[in-house]
Amino acid sequence: MATYAIGDIQGCYHAFQALLKRIEFNLLADTLWLVGDIVNRGSGSLEVLRWCYRHQDNVKMVLGNHDLHAVAIAHGIRKLNRSDTLQPIFDAPDADVLLTWLRHQPLMVANHDYVMVHAGLLPQWQLSDALAYAKEVEAALQSDAYIDFLANMYGNSPNVWHDDLTGYDRLRAITNAMTRMRVCTHDGALDFDFKGQLGEVPEGLVPWFDLPNRASKNQQMIVGHWSALGLHQHEHVYALDTGCLWGGQLTAMCLETKQITQVNSKKKDQPN
């Protein structure tokens, strides 16, 4: 029995299948932790989503910004971008089943050793608080009023967390931190513009995981989202988005041994 965390798949179905073969994934015994953004930009978003749904007993995943984007488009909250590859999902006969399942996935997953979240945790958040905050968003996504949440999910404010935030401002702040964060100011204000490499972080901004007083720094964390960061293991943070979609690799880490396994990107996964 083994547990493998896999970085952002983003519709790269052929690389995903090659990686499962490389790690000799056993459907009878093994578990996948998927760090979010399982769909969009690659050519096989529908195939990835169907595989995860079909094998959901073997899958623990967290929602990424592209997964939420897919759900929002499906309900008319957003429009397809030119680079989106989501239309095959919406056209599929099982679209409602697949997207309902996706919408019911968590923002955070935890066991006694690891926590997984797509982007990261704000520096002032204790782990127990962050898990509770994630459940607030999950409850909104899974409620009868989920379309109202989706309609109010987008926006860059507030970019500073306060415990007394309420309503959609609170839910948006939680969602942005857990699915969009890369860097922030020294006092924890989010910056949503920077997407570059670690050595290019502008003065006055810090990678969220490098803030010295981060409350979760003793917790082993699995994250993705920041493809330009690449494979990064530092201070109990294991960042696994290695840019498969952009010609990089798709990465798996065995949680029991921390062994890294990678496969190169596949031409078949590039959109037409």
C-alpha positions in Angstrom: 0.0 0.0 0.0 1.4 3.3 -1.1 0.2 6.9 -1.3 1.4 9.2 -4.1 0.9 12.9 -4.3 0.9 14.2 -7.9 1.3 17.8 -9.1 -1.0 19.8 -11.3 -2.2 17.5 -14.2 -4.1 20.2 -16.0 -5.7 17.8 -18.6 -2.4 16.1 -19.4 -4.0 12.7 -19.6 -1.2 10.8 -21.5 1.5 12.0 -19.1 -0.8 11.1 -16.2 -1.2 7.6 -17.4 2.5 7.3 -18.1 3.3 8.4 -14.5 0.8 5.9 -13.1 2.6 3.2 -15.1 6.0 4.4 -14.0 5.1 4.2 -10.3 3.3 0.9 -10.8 0.1 2.3 -9.3 -2.0 -0.5 -7.9 -5.8 0.2 -7.9 -6.3 -2.5 -5.4 -4.0 -1.0 -2.7 -2.7 2.5 -3.5 -4.0 6.0 -3.1 -3.5 9.2 -5.1 -3.3 12.6 -3.6 -4.0 15.1 -6.4 -3.0 18.7 -5.6 -5.7 20.3 -7.7 -6.0 21.7 -11.2 -6.7 18.3 -12.6 -8.4 19.9 -15.7 -7.8 22.7 -18.2 -5.2 23.7 -20.7 -4.2 20.2 -21.7 -6.0 18.2 -24.4 -7.4 15.5 -22.1 -9.4 17.3 -19.4 -12.5 15.1 -19.9 -10.4 12.0 -19.8 -8.6 13.0 -16.6 -11.8 14.0 -14.9 -13.5 10.7 -15.9 -10.5 8.7 -14.7 -10.6 10.4 -11.3 -14.4 10.0 -11.0 -14.2 6.3 -12.0 -11.5 5.6 -9.5 -12.6 8.0 -6.8 -12.1 5.4 -4.1 -8.4 5.7 -4.9 -8.3 9.4 -5.1 -8.1 12.3 -2.6 -7.9 15.6 -4.3 -8.2 19.3 -3.5 -9.7 21.9 -5.7 -7.5 24.3 -7.7 -8.3 27.5 -9.4 -8.8 25.8 -12.8 -11.2 23.2 -11.3 -13.3 26.0 -9.8 -13.1 27.8 -13.1 -14.6 24.8 -14.9 -17.5 24.7 -12.4 -18.1 28.4 -12.8 -18.2 28.2 -16.6 -20.5 25.3 -16.5 -23.0 27.4 -14.5 -22.7 30.5 -16.7 -20.7 32.5 -14.1 -17.7 32.8 -16.4 -17.0 32.5 -20.1 -14.5 30.2 -21.8 -11.1 31.8 -22.3 -9.2 31.2 -25.5 -6.7 28.9 -23.8 -9.4 26.8 -22.0 -9.8 23.2 -23.1 -12.9 22.5 -21.1 -15.6 22.3 -23.8 -15.4 18.5 -24.2 -16.4 18.2 -20.5 -19.4 20.5 -21.0 -20.4 18.5 -24.1 -20.1 15.1 -22.5 -23.3 13.1 -21.7 -22.0 12.6 -18.1 -21.1 16.3 -17.7 -23.5 16.9 -14.8 -22.3 13.9 -12.9 -18.6 14.7 -13.4 -19.0 18.4 -12.5 -21.2 17.7 -9.5 -18.5 15.3 -8.2 -15.8 17.9 -8.8 -17.7 20.6 -7.0 -18.0 18.4 -4.0 -14.2 18.0 -3.6 -12.5 19.6 -0.6 -10.1 22.6 -0.5 -7.8 20.8 2.0 -6.9 17.2 2.8 -5.0 16.1 5.9 -3.8 13.0 7.6 -1.5 12.5 10.6 1.6 13.3 8.5 0.7 15.7 5.7 -1.7 18.4 4.6 -2.5 19.1 1.0 -3.8 22.4 -0.4 -3.5 23.7 -4.0 -1.7 27.0 -3.4 -0.8 27.5 0.3 -1.9 28.8 3.6 -1.7 32.3 4.9 1.1 32.9 7.4 -1.2 33.6 10.4 -3.3 30.5 9.9 -2.9 27.7 12.4 -3.6 24.3 10.8 -6.7 23.7 12.8 -8.1 27.1 11.8 -7.2 26.6 8.1 -9.1 23.3 8.0 -12.1 25.0 9.5 -11.9 27.8 7.0 -11.7 25.3 4.1 -14.8 23.7 5.4 -16.6 27.0 5.2 -15.9 27.3 1.5 -16.7 23.6 0.9 -20.1 24.1 2.6 -20.9 27.0 0.3 -19.9 25.0 -2.8 -22.0 22.1 -1.7 -25.0 24.0 -0.6 -28.2 24.7 -2.6 -27.0 28.2 -3.0 -23.6 27.3 -4.6 -24.3 29.3 -7.7 -24.5 32.5 -5.5 -21.1 31.5 -4.1 -19.6 31.0 -7.6 -21.0 34.4 -8.7 -19.2 36.1 -5.7 -16.0 34.0 -5.8 -14.0 36.2 -8.1 -12.0 39.3 -7.2 -8.7 40.2 -5.5 -10.1 41.8 -2.4 -9.9 41.6 0.4 -6.2 40.6 0.0 -5.5 40.8 3.8 -7.0 38.3 6.2 -9.0 39.4 9.3 -10.7 37.0 11.6 -13.8 39.1 11.6 -14.3 39.0 7.8 -17.8 37.8 7.0 -20.0 36.7 4.1 -18.6 36.5 0.6 -15.6 38.6 1.4 -14.5 35.9 3.9 -15.2 33.0 1.6 -13.4 34.8 -1.3 -10.3 35.5 0.9 -10.1 31.9 1.9 -10.5 30.6 -1.6 -7.9 33.0 -3.0 -5.3 32.0 -0.4 -5.9 28.3 -0.9 -6.1 28.3 -4.7 -4.3 31.3 -6.1 -1.5 32.4 -3.6 2.2 32.5 -4.6 3.7 35.5 -2.9 2.7 38.1 -0.3 4.1 41.0 1.6 5.9 40.6 4.9 2.6 41.3 6.7 0.7 38.7 4.7 -1.1 40.8 2.1 -1.6 38.7 -1.1 -0.1 39.7 -4.5 -1.9 38.1 -7.4 0.3 39.5 -10.3 3.6 37.7 -9.8 3.9 34.3 -11.5 7.6 34.1 -12.2 10.5 32.0 -10.9 11.8 32.1 -7.3 14.8 34.3 -8.1 12.6 36.9 -9.8 10.3 37.7 -6.8 10.0 41.5 -6.6 11.4 43.4 -3.7 8.9 43.7 -0.9 7.3 40.4 -1.7 8.1 36.9 -0.2 7.0 33.4 -1.2 4.2 32.5 1.2 6.2 29.6 2.6 9.3 31.7 3.4 7.6 34.1 5.8 9.5 33.7 9.1 6.5 33.6 11.4 4.3 31.2 9.3 2.1 29.4 11.8 2.1 26.2 9.7 5.8 25.9 9.2 6.2 22.7 11.2 3.5 21.0 9.2 4.5 18.9 6.2 2.5 20.3 3.3 1.9 19.2 -0.3 1.1 22.1 -2.7 1.1 22.9 -6.4 -0.1 25.9 -8.5 3.2 27.6 -9.0 4.6 26.0 -12.1 7.5 28.4 -12.5 8.7 27.4 -9.0 9.2 23.8 -10.2 10.0 20.9 -7.9 10.7 22.6 -4.5 11.2 21.0 -1.2 12.0 23.3 1.7 10.9 23.9 5.3 8.4 21.0 5.2 6.8 22.3 2.0 6.7 20.0 -1.0 5.7 21.9 -4.2 5.0 19.4 -7.0 3.8 21.5 -10.0 6.6 21.0 -12.4 4.9 22.5 -15.5 4.0 19.4 -17.4 1.6 21.4 -19.5 4.4 23.8 -20.5 6.9 21.1 -21.6 8.1 20.2 -18.1 7.4 17.1 -16.2 4.5 15.5 -14.2 5.7 14.7 -10.8 4.7 12.1 -8.1 6.0 11.9 -4.6 5.5 8.8 -2.5 4.3 10.1 0.9 5.7 7.1 2.8 9.3 7.4 1.4 9.4 10.9 -0.2 10.8 9.3 -3.4 10.2 11.5 -6.4 9.1 10.0 -9.8 8.7 12.1 -12.9 7.7 11.6 -16.6 8.2 14.1 -19.4 5.4 16.0 -21.0 3.7 14.3 -24.0 3.0 15.9 -27.3 -0.5 14.3 -27.3 -1.4 16.4 -24.3 -0.9 19.7 -26.1 -4.1 21.4 -27.2 -4.7 21.6 -30.9 
